[in-house]
Amino acid sequence: MGEEPRYERFECAPGLRLEAHERVSAIHHENLSRRIARLEEGLDRLERRLWLTVYGVVAVILAQAVQSVLVVAPS
């Protein structure tokens, strides 16, 4: 009995499918991360606009209150 034949290592189809799936998953993860970052930026801008609107409404209410006090107060 001689030496056992040595076979070359090769990647089988399930291994290749797993590697391809991992690459696709990594690409999906990168895309989702970019989308989340864009959504967060949009939410930050929306939050700034909302606070500007709130401050504007408060300023108008305070201005009307001051104006009504000045009109009622005797000179």
C-alpha positions as CSV (number, residue, x, y, z in Angstrom):
1,M,0.0,0.0,0.0
2,G,1.4,3.2,-1.1
3,E,0.9,6.8,-0.1
4,E,-2.7,8.1,-0.1
5,P,-3.4,10.4,-3.0
6,R,-3.5,14.0,-2.1
7,Y,-6.4,16.0,-3.4
8,E,-6.2,19.7,-4.1
9,R,-8.3,21.8,-1.9
10,F,-11.2,23.5,-3.6
11,E,-14.0,25.7,-2.5
12,C,-17.3,23.9,-2.7
13,A,-20.5,25.5,-3.9
14,P,-22.0,26.0,-0.4
15,G,-18.8,27.9,0.7
16,L,-19.0,30.1,-2.4
17,R,-22.7,30.8,-1.8
18,L,-21.9,31.7,1.8
19,E,-19.1,34.1,0.8
20,A,-21.4,35.7,-1.8
21,H,-24.1,36.1,0.8
22,E,-21.7,37.7,3.2
23,R,-20.6,40.2,0.6
24,V,-24.2,41.0,-0.3
25,S,-25.1,41.4,3.4
26,A,-22.1,43.8,3.8
27,I,-23.3,45.9,0.9
28,H,-26.8,46.0,2.3
29,H,-25.5,47.0,5.7
30,E,-23.4,49.8,4.2
31,N,-26.5,51.1,2.2
32,L,-28.7,51.0,5.3
33,S,-26.1,52.8,7.3
34,R,-25.9,55.6,4.7
35,R,-29.7,55.8,4.6
36,I,-29.9,56.0,8.3
37,A,-27.3,58.8,8.3
38,R,-29.3,60.8,5.7
39,L,-32.5,60.3,7.7
40,E,-30.8,61.5,10.9
41,E,-29.5,64.6,9.0
42,G,-33.0,65.3,7.7
43,L,-34.5,64.9,11.2
44,D,-31.9,67.3,12.6
45,R,-32.9,69.9,10.0
46,L,-36.5,69.3,10.7
47,E,-35.9,69.7,14.4
48,R,-34.1,73.1,13.9
49,R,-37.0,74.3,11.7
50,L,-39.5,73.2,14.4
51,W,-37.7,75.1,17.1
52,L,-37.5,78.2,15.0
53,T,-41.2,77.9,14.4
54,V,-41.9,77.5,18.1
55,Y,-39.6,80.5,19.0
56,G,-41.4,82.6,16.3
57,V,-44.8,81.8,17.7
58,V,-43.7,82.6,21.2
59,A,-42.2,85.8,20.0
60,V,-45.5,86.8,18.3
61,I,-47.5,86.0,21.4
62,L,-45.1,88.0,23.7
63,A,-45.2,90.9,21.2
64,Q,-49.0,90.9,21.3
65,A,-49.0,90.7,25.1
66,V,-46.6,93.6,25.4
67,Q,-48.6,95.6,22.8
68,S,-51.9,95.0,24.7
69,V,-50.2,96.1,28.0
70,L,-48.9,99.3,26.4
71,V,-52.3,100.1,24.9
72,V,-54.1,99.6,28.2
73,A,-51.6,101.4,30.4
74,P,-52.3,105.1,30.8
75,S,-49.7,107.4,29.4
